[in-house]
Amino acid sequence: MAALPLQVMQPGGAAITLAAASGGGDTCPAGDEIFLEVLNGNAAARTVVLATPGTFQGLPIGDRSVTIPAGERWQIPVPRIFAKADGRCDLTYTPDAASVTIGCFKYAS
């Protein structure tokens, strides 16, 4: 798993960087106003799965799956509910990460 860095978007604008999604999954920070930007350059849809480590009254909270159509660029919020003890969220891609690029962002306060 690759650890995606948090890129802070400044009020005057900034160049952003998307990296190739890792076949074994990635991690990213989770929290208020954090989001992923995902570009699916594949000819088929790809699904990004955000693992939810928590439980509610002893029951596991379901993971979030977001399907991105072929050739589209989406933004996906990553709120605190997805944070493990280290403050990061585990990401996986189905059926695989082929031609998927991703970045993790937050707007400056």
Backbone as CSV, one residue per row, in Angstrom:
resi,resn,N_x,N_y,N_z,CA_x,CA_y,CA_z,C_x,C_y,C_z
1,MET,0.837,-1.190,0.000,0.000,0.000,0.000,0.874,1.243,0.000
2,ALA,0.523,2.162,-0.865,1.225,3.443,-0.898,0.465,4.444,-0.030
3,ALA,1.202,5.303,0.645,0.600,6.340,1.485,0.479,7.615,0.659
4,LEU,-0.746,7.968,0.295,-0.976,9.191,-0.470,-0.781,10.390,0.451
5,PRO,-0.013,11.387,0.019,0.155,12.579,0.849,-1.057,13.499,0.728
6,LEU,-1.292,14.284,1.771,-2.358,15.282,1.747,-1.823,16.528,1.058
7,GLN,-2.479,16.947,-0.009,-2.108,18.153,-0.731,-3.084,19.253,-0.330
8,VAL,-2.551,20.358,0.194,-3.391,21.460,0.667,-3.529,22.479,-0.463
9,MET,-4.769,22.736,-0.846,-5.069,23.677,-1.923,-5.092,25.090,-1.350
10,GLN,-4.222,25.954,-1.872,-4.111,27.321,-1.394,-5.153,28.212,-2.072
11,PRO,-5.562,29.328,-1.416,-6.585,30.203,-1.984,-6.252,30.727,-3.384
12,GLY,-4.978,30.916,-3.683,-4.590,31.419,-4.992,-4.499,30.350,-6.060
13,GLY,-4.780,29.109,-5.691,-4.692,28.004,-6.628,-3.364,27.288,-6.511
14,ALA,-3.314,26.100,-7.044,-2.091,25.307,-6.990,-2.167,24.197,-8.018
15,ALA,-1.008,23.778,-8.484,-0.944,22.604,-9.346,-1.187,21.382,-8.474
16,ILE,-1.942,20.432,-8.983,-2.200,19.223,-8.214,-1.464,18.052,-8.848
17,THR,-1.250,17.036,-8.037,-0.559,15.846,-8.509,-1.428,14.629,-8.256
18,LEU,-1.645,13.855,-9.303,-2.316,12.569,-9.168,-1.257,11.492,-9.399
19,ALA,-1.314,10.428,-8.607,-0.365,9.326,-8.721,-1.104,8.073,-9.169
20,ALA,-0.376,7.153,-9.745,-0.975,5.877,-10.133,-1.460,5.151,-8.884
21,ALA,-2.690,4.661,-8.928,-3.225,3.886,-7.818,-2.448,2.579,-7.703
22,SER,-2.178,2.145,-6.483,-1.414,0.922,-6.245,-2.313,-0.301,-6.337
23,GLY,-1.833,-1.325,-7.026,-2.608,-2.547,-7.173,-2.992,-3.179,-5.849
24,GLY,-2.137,-3.036,-4.835,-2.422,-3.591,-3.514,-3.199,-2.657,-2.620
25,GLY,-3.620,-1.497,-3.160,-4.362,-0.519,-2.382,-3.479,0.626,-1.934
26,ASP,-4.097,1.644,-1.377,-3.407,2.831,-0.888,-3.997,3.224,0.456
27,THR,-3.376,4.200,1.103,-3.948,4.828,2.288,-3.935,6.332,2.060
28,CYS,-4.843,7.029,2.746,-4.877,8.488,2.685,-5.363,9.009,4.021
29,PRO,-5.053,10.268,4.338,-5.603,10.862,5.552,-7.132,10.916,5.461
30,ALA,-7.787,10.876,6.608,-9.245,11.008,6.669,-9.573,12.122,7.649
31,GLY,-10.586,12.907,7.331,-10.972,13.976,8.240,-11.811,15.029,7.566
32,ASP,-12.096,16.080,8.330,-12.943,17.160,7.842,-12.382,17.765,6.561
33,GLU,-13.227,17.897,5.568,-12.929,18.568,4.310,-11.848,17.898,3.466
34,ILE,-11.491,16.652,3.780,-10.526,15.912,2.973,-11.289,15.154,1.893
35,PHE,-10.722,15.151,0.678,-11.370,14.418,-0.407,-10.327,13.812,-1.334
36,LEU,-10.748,12.787,-2.041,-9.930,12.163,-3.077,-10.350,12.719,-4.421
37,GLU,-9.404,12.852,-5.317,-9.717,13.119,-6.708,-9.210,11.903,-7.463
38,VAL,-10.116,11.252,-8.180,-9.805,9.997,-8.847,-10.132,10.122,-10.323
39,LEU,-9.147,9.801,-11.161,-9.335,9.795,-12.601,-9.268,8.353,-13.083
40,ASN,-10.360,7.888,-13.667,-10.397,6.533,-14.218,-10.079,6.617,-15.704
41,GLY,-8.835,6.343,-16.055,-8.415,6.365,-17.442,-8.643,5.034,-18.141
42,ASN,-9.299,4.107,-17.469,-9.550,2.786,-18.028,-10.750,2.823,-18.959
43,ALA,-10.856,1.846,-19.840,-11.997,1.742,-20.754,-13.221,1.131,-20.079
44,ALA,-13.072,0.726,-18.830,-14.181,0.137,-18.062,-14.278,0.836,-16.710
45,ALA,-15.425,0.735,-16.071,-15.633,1.336,-14.750,-14.687,0.707,-13.727
46,ARG,-14.299,1.491,-12.755,-13.487,1.030,-11.633,-14.164,1.498,-10.354
47,THR,-14.070,0.679,-9.305,-14.674,1.012,-8.023,-13.593,1.279,-6.992
48,VAL,-13.727,2.392,-6.284,-12.838,2.731,-5.172,-13.586,2.363,-3.892
49,VAL,-12.943,1.559,-3.037,-13.557,1.125,-1.783,-12.810,1.783,-0.630
50,LEU,-13.554,2.539,0.201,-13.009,3.152,1.405,-13.404,2.269,2.575
51,ALA,-12.410,1.687,3.247,-12.682,0.775,4.364,-13.123,1.559,5.588
52,THR,-14.124,1.051,6.271,-14.606,1.663,7.508,-14.185,0.775,8.671
53,PRO,-13.258,1.238,9.519,-12.747,0.387,10.580,-13.653,0.303,11.809
54,GLY,-14.640,1.168,11.901,-15.432,1.280,13.121,-16.606,0.325,13.210
55,THR,-17.225,0.356,14.399,-18.448,-0.397,14.654,-19.452,0.522,15.331
56,PHE,-20.707,0.123,15.280,-21.767,0.824,15.996,-22.544,-0.218,16.761
57,GLN,-22.560,-0.095,18.084,-23.217,-1.060,18.963,-22.762,-2.482,18.646
58,GLY,-21.449,-2.617,18.402,-20.859,-3.921,18.163,-20.993,-4.452,16.751
59,LEU,-21.686,-3.711,15.890,-21.865,-4.166,14.512,-20.926,-3.389,13.597
60,PRO,-20.313,-4.067,12.628,-19.404,-3.354,11.728,-20.157,-2.348,10.857
61,ILE,-19.523,-1.219,10.628,-20.064,-0.213,9.714,-19.598,-0.596,8.314
62,GLY,-20.487,-0.593,7.360,-20.149,-0.999,5.999,-19.151,-0.076,5.338
63,ASP,-18.347,-0.645,4.452,-17.402,0.142,3.667,-18.174,0.973,2.643
64,ARG,-17.533,2.022,2.125,-18.142,2.829,1.067,-17.490,2.451,-0.260
65,SER,-18.323,2.105,-1.225,-17.857,1.784,-2.577,-18.375,2.844,-3.532
66,VAL,-17.472,3.420,-4.323,-17.835,4.449,-5.293,-17.363,3.978,-6.663
67,THR,-18.311,3.767,-7.580,-17.972,3.314,-8.921,-17.812,4.518,-9.837
68,ILE,-16.655,4.569,-10.498,-16.327,5.676,-11.387,-16.371,5.166,-12.822
69,PRO,-17.266,5.721,-13.633,-17.366,5.282,-15.024,-16.063,5.510,-15.797
70,ALA,-15.899,4.772,-16.868,-14.712,4.875,-17.724,-14.487,6.318,-18.161
71,GLY,-13.242,6.768,-18.040,-12.862,8.084,-18.529,-13.296,9.262,-17.681
72,GLU,-13.927,9.019,-16.535,-14.417,10.135,-15.709,-13.480,10.448,-14.549
73,ARG,-13.590,11.690,-14.063,-12.810,12.196,-12.929,-13.792,12.573,-11.836
74,TRP,-13.648,11.961,-10.675,-14.583,12.181,-9.566,-13.842,12.642,-8.321
75,GLN,-14.603,13.331,-7.439,-14.116,13.668,-6.112,-14.935,12.886,-5.097
76,ILE,-14.240,12.318,-4.103,-14.888,11.476,-3.091,-14.493,11.990,-1.711
77,PRO,-15.462,12.384,-0.867,-15.130,12.825,0.484,-14.589,11.657,1.319
78,VAL,-13.651,11.989,2.231,-13.078,10.983,3.125,-13.219,11.489,4.568
79,PRO,-14.441,11.454,5.130,-14.641,11.958,6.496,-13.985,11.058,7.549
80,ARG,-13.961,11.544,8.776,-13.299,10.860,9.892,-13.778,9.426,10.134
81,ILE,-14.994,9.104,9.773,-15.512,7.760,10.030,-14.643,6.681,9.377
82,PHE,-13.872,7.063,8.351,-13.013,6.108,7.655,-11.615,6.012,8.259
83,ALA,-11.309,6.809,9.275,-9.961,6.845,9.854,-9.720,5.660,10.783
84,LYS,-8.582,5.002,10.570,-8.105,3.998,11.518,-7.441,4.749,12.673
85,ALA,-6.847,4.031,13.607,-6.191,4.653,14.764,-5.081,5.616,14.338
86,ASP,-4.454,5.366,13.173,-3.379,6.244,12.709,-3.891,7.450,11.921
87,GLY,-5.225,7.604,11.818,-5.816,8.747,11.126,-5.919,8.582,9.618
88,ARG,-5.587,7.383,9.120,-5.597,7.150,7.681,-6.700,6.160,7.297
89,CYS,-7.116,6.254,6.046,-8.149,5.387,5.485,-7.497,4.423,4.502
90,ASP,-7.912,3.152,4.544,-7.435,2.164,3.575,-8.322,2.207,2.332
91,LEU,-7.676,2.213,1.166,-8.376,2.251,-0.119,-8.016,1.011,-0.924
92,THR,-9.001,0.431,-1.589,-8.741,-0.637,-2.541,-9.513,-0.327,-3.813
93,TYR,-9.174,-1.033,-4.871,-9.757,-0.771,-6.188,-10.227,-2.088,-6.801
94,THR,-11.442,-2.087,-7.356,-11.938,-3.295,-8.007,-12.436,-2.946,-9.398
95,PRO,-12.261,-3.798,-10.378,-11.611,-5.090,-10.233,-10.100,-4.976,-10.066
96,ASP,-9.498,-3.842,-10.437,-8.073,-3.600,-10.241,-7.821,-2.096,-10.360
97,ALA,-6.552,-1.705,-10.267,-6.211,-0.276,-10.295,-5.683,0.171,-11.653
98,ALA,-5.860,-0.647,-12.684,-5.311,-0.330,-14.008,-5.830,1.007,-14.523
99,SER,-4.920,1.889,-14.884,-5.212,3.209,-15.466,-5.981,4.142,-14.531
100,VAL,-5.889,3.913,-13.229,-6.523,4.793,-12.240,-5.435,5.655,-11.607
101,THR,-5.656,6.982,-11.571,-4.764,7.884,-10.862,-5.554,8.584,-9.771
102,ILE,-4.855,8.940,-8.693,-5.545,9.411,-7.495,-4.700,10.417,-6.731
103,GLY,-5.364,11.325,-6.033,-4.700,12.279,-5.151,-5.610,12.576,-3.973
104,CYS,-5.008,13.039,-2.866,-5.755,13.353,-1.654,-5.569,14.848,-1.369
105,PHE,-6.699,15.544,-1.112,-6.677,17.004,-1.033,-7.507,17.566,0.121
106,LYS,-7.172,18.794,0.476,-7.945,19.578,1.438,-7.727,21.038,1.078
107,TYR,-8.778,21.832,1.171,-8.655,23.268,0.925,-8.059,23.940,2.162
108,ALA,-7.168,24.896,1.961,-6.562,25.630,3.084,-7.656,26.395,3.821
109,SER,-7.511,26.507,5.125,-8.482,27.215,5.965,-8.266,28.701,5.892
